Amino acid sequence: MRDNFSTHPQAPRSYILVLASMLIFNTGPVFAQQTVHAQTTVKFGNANTTFGPVSSGCDAINGGPECKFLSFETDGTCETREEIGHANFGKCTLKTSTTVLLSFSPSGAHDQSGNPTGVCVPFFESATRSYDDGSVLDLNGQGTACCAEDSCSGGFGPPLVFRESTILTGGTGRFMSIKGNGSDSGAQYSDGTGIAQEEEVWVFSR
């Protein structure tokens, strides 16, 4: 091999060109995906709250001792930006369908006498964001909501705070091939309105 290179001065150059072309044209698995770190700010309100399952001990409107869950729908507005470059991905509207399981656990808060106050409850939901350009992003999430009052009297609010993990389940338009996940945290006030900050990793297949 060494003698061939010495008698044919062009051989090393050709060899390097072949290696370079292999590196350029065989990088598909490395660059087959595009990853975006997105941050979405949400403002929302809720309506159409119902308890269930409906029975003699669980009224759909007022609840009761035999209720196992409550459900409500949320409408809101949102805006998404790239977390690193701060590019604006646009404004959006939000619709969610949430179910709270009335399975209570202590929130960890205590009054001045050391007595436990307040509880946390698990919840799960589906959500859809509709952006200004017509693109739609669908998500599923699950998390925990906890009372945020000074004295919760055994309830979970509102006011309340929550944390949630999310999975991107699909979309249309520019979100056609999206996958990914994220997390969010936020608060809901006594009047039912609230805010949330969502951090997500978007993965697009090329």
N, C-alpha and C positions, 0 to 999 in steps of 0.2 A: 504493500500500500504506500509506503514511504517512497519507494523508487518510482512508482507511477506518478505521484504528485510532483516529483522532481523533474521527470521527463515531459510531463504535460502540465505546464503552468496554469492552464485554465481550469483544471480539475477542482482545486480547492474552491474557486469562486462558484462553480456549478453546484458543488456539494452544499455550500452555504445557501445558495438560492433555493435549492430543493428543501432544505430544512426550514427556511423562512416561510415558504409557501405552505408547508405542512402545518406550521404553527398558526398561520393566518386562517387557513380554510378548515381547520379541525378544532375550532374553539366553540362549536355549537353547544355542548353540554354546559360550558362555563357561562356563556352569555345568553342562554335560552330564555332567561327570565329577567324582568325588570322589577325592582323593589322600590317602593315609595313609602316613606314614613309620613303619615298624615295626621293632622290634628284638627278636630272638629269641635266647635263651640255650639252648644244647644240651649235654646230657651223653650220651655214647654208649659202646658197646662193639661189637666186631665178632666175627663167627663165620663158619663155613662158607667158609673161604678155599680157593680152588682155582686151580691154574695151568693154562695152556693155550697153544697147542693141544696136547693130549696126543699124545705120540709116544715113540719109543725114547729120545729125548734130553730129554723133558719129562714128568715124573711129575706127576699132578694134585695130589698131596699134598705132595711134597718138592721140586717144581720141577726145574730142570736147565738146561743150557746152551742148549737150543733153545726154551725158553719165551719167548713173546712178550708175555704178559699174565698178570695174576692178578686174580681177582674175589673179592669178599666182600660179605656182607650186614651191615647195621648195624641194631641196635635201640637206641632211646634215649628220653629224656624231654626235654621242652622247655617253655618259657614265653615268651609273646610280649607285649610292651608297646608302646604308642605312644611313639615316640622323643621327641616334643615335649611332649605333654600327660601322658605317663606313664600313660595309661589301660591297664588290664590287659585284654588280649584273650583271656586264658585259658591254661590249661595244656594240653599236648598230648603225644602219643607220636609217635615218629619211626621210620620204616623207610626205609632206603636200599639201593640196589643199585649197587655201585661197581666199575668196571674200571680197573685201573692198567696203562698201557702200559709195558713194560720197555724203554723207550728212554731211556737215561741221559744226563744232561748235568751238568757240574760245578756244585756248589752255591755255589762261591765261597769255601768255608772252606779254611783251610790250617793245617798243624801248625806247631810252633815252628821247624822247619827250612825252612818255606816250601813244603812239598809239599802238593798239593791233597788234601783229604780230603772224602769224602762226595759224594753226587750228588743230583740232583732228577729226578723222573719226572712225566709228565703223567697226568692221570686224568679220567674223566668218570663221571657218575652220574645216577640218577633218585631222587627222594625223595618221600615222602608224609608229611604231618603230619595227625594226627587229633586234633581238639580236643574238649574236654569236652562241648560242646553238640551233637556229632555232625557238625559241619562238617569237611570235608576239603580240604586245600590240596596241590596237586601242583607239583613243581618239577623242572627239569633243571639240571645244573651241569657245569662243567669248570674244572680248575685245575691246580695244581702242588704236589707234596709233596716236601719236602727233609729229609734227615737232620738230626737235632738232637743227636747225640752228640758228645763231645769227639773221639773217633776213630771214624769211621764205617766204616772198613775196606772202602770201596767200595760199601757198601750204602746204602739210603735209610731205614732204620729199620723199625719204631719203636724208640726215640722219633723222632718226626718233627713237622714243622710244615707247615701247608698254607695256601694262599690259593685262593679259588674265586669265579667269577662264576656267577650263577644267573639263570634265567628262570622266571617263574611260568607254568605251562602250563594251569592250570584248577583247578576245585574244585567242591565241592557245598555246600549250605547257604548260609551268609552269603558264601561265596567263589564263588558261582555265576557271576558276571560279571567275575571278577577278571582283571587283566592286570598286568604289572610285571616288575621285575628287581631284582637286588641283588648283594651280595658278602658273603663271610664269610672269617674266618680262625680258625685253631685249632691244637690240638696233640693228638697221640696219644702215650700213654705206652707203656712197655715191656710192660705187661700187657694192652695192646690197648684200654683205656678211653681216653676223650678228652673234650675240651671244645671248643666253638666259639661264636663270637659272630657273628650274622648281621644285616646291615642291609639292609632292603628298602624299595622304594617300591611300594605297592599302589595300583592305579588301578581304580576301580569305575565302570561305566557306569550312569547313572540312568535 
